[in-house]
């Protein structure tokens, strides 16, 4: 099955490089990696330039103008560009464990989306932690014992541990999520009315549940390592909470301000040399 990994980023080029390197060291490479850039400065483009020359997997840089936190919109833009049947959503500060893509594909199931787990790397360790650490159990155990990482119960991969399904809404994080593209299209993607940090991923899942999907989880597979960063501004959180409440009351799974906005605007992506770049 063809899989597209969509990596959301904003002005963290060093962290993004670690994530892309981690994706290139997978036991099962993705078919393509799409960097969904929410208006980063030129440093991000410079970091990505050599990666865009790679042919397998194809690496694509999709970006938009910097007009504040618009994660919902840039994810939709990247999803439209994706050619994979299955999508893995990952944040640009979350380094994937070596079996990350293989685990996601093993857990993929029609009628479900998969909600992955994360290990948290603290401020002191974040600068030196990279994709080579995620496969070194001894190093991870030492970090766990020394307080360098938390949520450390996820560091041990148990391949045959059974997944389970639920309809709970708590703990939703699009920094590690797997879903069939056809299901994303059915609900019209993320709601672009969400501006600023917070709740756009929860609202997305509310509509997925309404569409009929179940949430699938496994605490010991498809794990990523989230590098510490300062908290994003919460200044739009009250507005986003109101948007979420309205969505919960609406009874609809299809959002009006979703991926169709690009189609109506005549959005198209052009190939520019090696790799693909969209603006």
C-alpha positions as CSV (number, residue, x, y, z in Angstrom):
1,X,0.0,0.0,0.0
2,X,1.3,3.4,-0.9
3,X,1.8,5.6,2.1
4,X,2.4,9.4,2.4
5,X,3.9,10.9,5.6
6,X,2.8,14.5,6.1
7,X,5.2,16.4,8.4
8,X,3.9,19.7,9.7
9,X,6.5,22.3,10.5
10,X,7.1,26.0,11.4
11,X,10.5,27.5,11.9
12,X,12.2,24.5,13.5
13,X,14.6,23.5,10.7
14,X,17.0,21.6,13.0
15,X,14.2,19.5,14.5
16,X,12.7,19.0,11.0
17,X,16.0,17.6,9.7
18,X,16.0,15.1,12.6
19,X,12.5,14.0,11.7
20,X,13.2,13.6,8.0
21,X,16.4,11.7,8.7
22,X,14.3,9.4,11.0
23,X,11.9,8.8,8.1
24,X,14.8,7.9,5.8
25,X,16.0,5.3,8.2
26,X,12.8,3.3,8.5
27,X,12.6,-0.4,8.2
28,X,9.8,0.3,5.7
29,X,10.3,3.6,3.8
30,X,7.3,5.7,3.1
31,X,6.3,6.2,-0.6
32,X,6.6,10.0,-0.1
33,X,7.3,12.6,2.5
34,X,5.4,15.8,2.3
35,X,6.6,18.7,4.5
36,X,3.6,20.9,5.3
37,X,5.2,24.3,6.1
38,X,3.1,26.9,7.9
39,X,5.1,29.8,6.6
40,X,8.6,29.2,7.9
41,X,11.6,31.4,7.0
42,X,14.3,30.6,4.4
43,X,16.2,28.4,6.8
44,X,13.7,25.6,6.4
45,X,14.0,25.7,2.6
46,X,17.8,25.6,2.9
47,X,17.6,22.5,5.2
48,X,15.2,20.8,2.8
49,X,17.0,21.6,-0.4
50,X,19.3,18.5,-0.6
51,X,16.4,16.2,0.4
52,X,14.3,17.4,-2.5
53,X,16.8,15.7,-4.8
54,X,16.0,12.3,-3.3
55,X,14.0,10.0,-5.7
56,X,12.9,7.3,-3.3
57,X,11.0,8.3,-1.3
58,X,10.0,11.5,-3.1
59,X,10.2,14.5,-0.7
60,X,7.9,17.4,-1.3
61,X,7.9,20.9,0.3
62,X,4.4,22.4,0.5
63,X,4.1,25.8,2.1
64,X,1.9,28.8,2.7
65,X,2.4,32.4,3.7
66,X,3.0,33.1,7.4
67,X,-0.3,34.5,8.7
68,X,-0.1,33.0,12.2
69,X,-0.8,29.4,13.3
70,X,-2.8,27.8,10.5
71,X,-2.0,24.1,10.9
72,X,-5.5,23.0,9.7
73,X,-5.0,24.8,6.4
74,X,-1.5,23.6,5.6
75,X,-2.4,20.0,6.5
76,X,-5.2,20.2,4.0
77,X,-2.9,21.6,1.4
78,X,-0.5,18.8,1.9
79,X,-3.2,16.2,1.9
80,X,-4.4,17.4,-1.5
81,X,-0.8,16.9,-2.7
82,X,-0.5,13.4,-1.3
83,X,-0.6,10.5,-3.7
84,X,-0.7,7.8,-1.0
85,X,-3.7,5.7,-0.2
86,X,-2.8,5.9,3.5
87,X,-1.7,9.0,5.3
88,X,0.5,9.3,8.4
89,X,0.3,12.7,10.1
90,X,3.5,13.6,12.0
91,X,4.8,16.9,13.5
92,X,8.2,18.3,12.5
93,X,9.5,18.0,16.1
94,X,8.5,14.3,16.5
95,X,11.2,11.8,15.6
96,X,9.8,8.5,14.4
97,X,10.9,5.2,15.9
98,X,12.7,3.0,13.4
99,X,9.6,0.8,12.8
100,X,7.2,3.7,12.8
101,X,6.0,3.5,9.2
102,X,5.9,-0.3,9.2
103,X,3.9,-0.3,12.4
104,X,1.4,2.2,11.1
105,X,0.8,0.1,8.0
106,X,0.4,-3.1,10.1
107,X,-2.2,-1.2,12.2
108,X,-4.1,0.4,9.3
109,X,-7.7,-0.9,9.1
110,X,-10.6,0.4,7.1
111,X,-13.3,1.8,9.4
112,X,-10.6,3.2,11.8
113,X,-8.0,5.8,12.2
114,X,-5.0,5.1,14.3
115,X,-3.9,7.4,17.2
116,X,-0.3,7.0,18.0
117,X,1.6,7.6,21.2
118,X,4.7,9.8,21.9
119,X,7.6,9.9,24.2
120,X,8.5,13.3,25.5
121,X,12.2,14.5,25.3
122,X,12.9,17.2,27.8
123,X,14.5,20.6,27.2
124,X,18.0,19.6,28.3
125,X,18.1,16.5,26.0
126,X,16.2,17.9,23.0
127,X,19.1,19.5,21.3
128,X,21.3,16.4,21.2
129,X,18.6,13.8,20.7
130,X,18.2,12.5,17.1
131,X,17.0,9.5,15.0
132,X,20.0,7.4,16.2
133,X,18.8,7.5,19.7
134,X,15.3,6.1,19.0
135,X,16.8,2.7,18.1
136,X,19.2,2.5,21.1
137,X,17.3,0.9,23.9
138,X,20.1,1.2,26.4
139,X,20.4,4.9,25.7
140,X,16.6,5.3,26.1
141,X,16.6,3.4,29.3
142,X,19.4,5.6,30.7
143,X,17.4,8.7,29.7
144,X,14.3,7.4,31.3
145,X,16.0,6.6,34.5
146,X,17.7,10.1,34.5
147,X,14.5,12.0,33.8
148,X,15.6,13.0,30.3
149,X,12.4,11.5,28.8
150,X,8.9,11.0,30.0
151,X,6.1,8.7,28.9
152,X,8.9,6.2,28.9
153,X,6.6,3.2,29.1
154,X,6.3,3.6,25.3
155,X,10.0,3.0,24.5
156,X,9.8,-0.7,24.4
157,X,8.3,-2.0,21.2
158,X,6.1,-5.1,21.5
159,X,5.3,-6.2,17.9
160,X,2.5,-8.6,18.9
161,X,0.8,-6.5,21.5
162,X,-2.9,-6.3,20.5
163,X,-4.4,-3.0,19.4
164,X,-7.7,-1.9,20.8
165,X,-10.5,0.3,19.6
166,X,-12.3,3.1,21.3
167,X,-14.5,6.2,20.7
168,X,-12.9,8.4,23.4
169,X,-12.0,11.9,22.4
170,X,-9.4,12.7,25.1
171,X,-5.7,12.4,24.1
172,X,-6.2,13.3,20.4
173,X,-3.0,14.4,18.8
174,X,-2.5,14.8,15.1
175,X,1.3,14.8,15.7
176,X,1.0,11.0,15.3
177,X,-2.0,9.8,13.4
178,X,-2.7,7.3,10.6
179,X,-5.8,7.4,8.3
180,X,-6.9,6.4,4.9
181,X,-7.0,9.4,2.5
182,X,-10.5,8.5,1.4
183,X,-11.8,9.0,4.9
184,X,-10.1,12.4,5.2
185,X,-11.7,13.4,1.9
186,X,-15.1,12.2,3.0
187,X,-15.1,14.7,5.9
188,X,-13.4,17.4,3.8
189,X,-10.2,17.4,5.9
190,X,-9.4,19.7,8.7
191,X,-11.6,22.8,9.4
192,X,-9.7,25.8,8.3
193,X,-11.8,28.1,10.5
194,X,-9.4,27.1,13.2
195,X,-6.7,29.8,13.5
196,X,-4.2,29.7,16.3
197,X,-3.1,26.8,18.5
198,X,-5.6,24.3,19.7
199,X,-8.6,22.0,19.1
200,X,-8.4,21.7,15.3
201,X,-7.3,18.0,15.6
202,X,-10.0,17.3,18.2
203,X,-12.7,18.8,15.9
204,X,-11.4,16.7,13.0
205,X,-11.8,13.5,15.1
206,X,-15.3,14.5,16.3
207,X,-16.3,14.5,12.6
208,X,-14.5,11.3,11.9
209,X,-16.5,9.6,14.7
210,X,-19.7,11.1,13.3
211,X,-18.7,9.7,9.9
212,X,-18.5,6.3,11.5
213,X,-14.8,5.6,12.2
214,X,-13.4,4.1,15.3
215,X,-10.2,5.2,17.1
216,X,-7.5,2.5,17.1
217,X,-4.5,2.5,19.5
218,X,-1.5,0.5,20.5
219,X,0.8,1.7,23.3
220,X,3.9,-0.2,22.1
221,X,3.9,0.4,18.3
222,X,4.2,3.4,15.9
223,X,5.8,5.6,18.6
224,X,7.4,9.0,18.0
225,X,9.7,11.1,20.2
226,X,8.5,14.6,20.8
227,X,11.3,17.2,21.2
228,X,10.7,19.9,23.8
229,X,9.7,23.3,22.7
230,X,8.2,26.4,24.3
231,X,4.4,26.4,24.4
232,X,2.5,28.0,21.5
233,X,0.4,31.0,22.3
234,X,-3.1,30.1,23.6
235,X,-4.6,33.5,22.7
236,X,-7.1,31.9,20.2
237,X,-8.0,29.0,22.4
238,X,-11.4,30.4,23.6
239,X,-12.5,31.0,20.0
240,X,-11.3,27.5,19.0
241,X,-13.2,26.0,22.0
242,X,-16.3,27.7,20.7
243,X,-15.8,26.4,17.2
244,X,-15.3,22.9,18.6
245,X,-18.6,23.2,20.6
246,X,-20.5,24.3,17.5
247,X,-19.1,21.4,15.6
248,X,-20.1,19.0,18.3
249,X,-23.7,20.3,18.2
250,X,-24.0,20.5,14.4
251,X,-24.5,16.8,13.7
252,X,-22.5,17.0,10.5
253,X,-19.3,15.2,9.6
254,X,-18.5,17.5,6.6
255,X,-16.9,20.9,7.3
256,X,-17.6,23.8,5.0
257,X,-14.1,25.3,5.4
258,X,-12.1,22.3,4.5
259,X,-10.1,21.0,1.5
260,X,-12.7,22.1,-1.0
261,X,-11.6,25.7,-0.4
262,X,-8.5,24.9,-2.4
263,X,-10.4,23.3,-5.2
264,X,-12.7,26.3,-5.5
265,X,-9.7,28.6,-5.6
266,X,-8.2,26.6,-8.5
267,X,-5.3,25.3,-6.4
268,X,-2.8,23.3,-8.3
269,X,0.7,22.1,-7.5
270,X,3.5,22.4,-10.1
271,X,6.6,20.3,-10.3
272,X,9.7,22.5,-10.0
273,X,12.9,20.6,-10.8
274,X,13.7,17.7,-8.7
275,X,11.2,16.9,-5.9
276,X,8.0,19.0,-5.7
277,X,7.4,22.4,-4.2
278,X,4.1,24.1,-3.7
279,X,3.3,27.7,-2.6
